[in-house]
Amino acid sequence: MKAAEIRADLVPTLLAHSRLFQGVDLASLDAELRDSCVLSIDAGQVLLDPKHINTNIYLVLSGELLVCLEPKIGHPLVRLGAGDCVGELSIIDASAPSAYVVASMPSQLLVISKPVLWRMLAVQQVMALNLLHVLARRIRENNTVLLGSLELQRQYRNKAETDALTGLHNRAWFEEVFPKQLDLCERTGQHVSLLMVDIDHFKKVNDEYGHTCGDEALRHMGDLLRRNLRSTDLCARYGGEEMIVLMPGTEIIHAQLTADRLRESVADTPLHLQDGRELTIQISGGIAQWQPGTALNDLIRSADQALYRAKEGGRNRIAVHALPTPMDFS
């Protein structure tokens, strides 16, 4: 970095496009501008960083600065060109900068120290309004960056939690969320039922129609599950053609009604294949009611046993895992 005194004859030209100096009588700031200097900075050099307190505001006269989360210029948050300024937030709240500021090319900056800036604001009050506009713009930029970051996180989270084929939640999501929901139901004294369903004769579908058709059947199944389950039901693809549904606040008799409605909807809604044919699929299901203290794996095992009985009983049906009969000690 190299510092040099600013040439008075260049001031009007250099500051002509600066938001901070719009409408300002520069002649009245002659003394303050003489107490400022021009700083030359090379490409790749760090001007501000979160590890050091900043005491200046920097106005870009030429070149470009990048605001980055790390001292690299590959993915900047904001680009600052001629007329833009940086450092205003950190000198106002006397805190370290919240990000790195790096030159993307050789740049010249007008350096205004904090005491000199306060003098400028006292002499030219319009600068105070300009500074508010600069700060408002910076906050809006920060909000835009934050919202973009949150949206990106949401997209990555959705990809990590969603089964790409069916659009349902995936196994990793189920393993994280279901135990938490059971714990909540236990603490609040709610009934819970678990439903496991799968497509009948799914291997036959793949063998006769091809795996592409099998994938379409799974997508079709995912759509019907989303349409027929309640907003409070938690649904995920358990594996293969098996889907798992946790129903908080639901006794087993009501869970069976929901499962039968789903089964009928699947049977009554044929899948229209790309070649014009229609494929009618059917499902079987098994339901188990959770008891306080029952582990999720045991609940799944009970529902799976009921599903097995539904298959053995002829398919296209819902079976219920029988609750243990209380012992009579009278």
Disulfide bonds with the S-S distance in Angstrom:
none
